[in-house]
Amino acid sequence: MANTPQAKKRIRRNARRAAINGNRISRIRTYVKKAEAAIAAGDKEAATVAMAQVQPELARGVAKGVVHKNTASRKFSRLTKAVAALG
């Protein structure tokens, strides 16, 4: 149990940050799922539009520190390859 004021403050702050970071990760996952759904449906137009939304979200996640740079790069690369394969 936290005894010092600083430790109590850290607990409060960590809870707030965890909620914010959870929302960010959820938002990224939602956009990735939309792109994957468009790819699975074989709709190149929708997949291209979805990819245009995924890229900045992944980049923002990297900038905010909720997603590792290589993870974002890998996800975007795989999605890009899948969209290119549709054509």
C-alpha positions, 0 to 999 in steps of 0.5 A: 500500500502506498504510504507517501503522498508521492506514491499516492499521486503516482497511483492516481496518475497511473490510473488516468494514463492507463485509461487514456492509453487503453482508449488509444490502443482501442482506437488503433485496433478499430481502424486496423479491423476496419481495414482487415474487414475491407481486405477480407471483403475484397473491396480495394476502394474501401481498403485503400480508404481504410489504410489512409485512416490506419496509417496516421493512427498507428503513427500517433500511437507510436508518437504517444508511446502506446505502440512500439515503432516496429509493431506499427511498422509491421502492421502497416506493412502487412496491411499494405501488402494485402491491399496491393494483392487485391489489385 
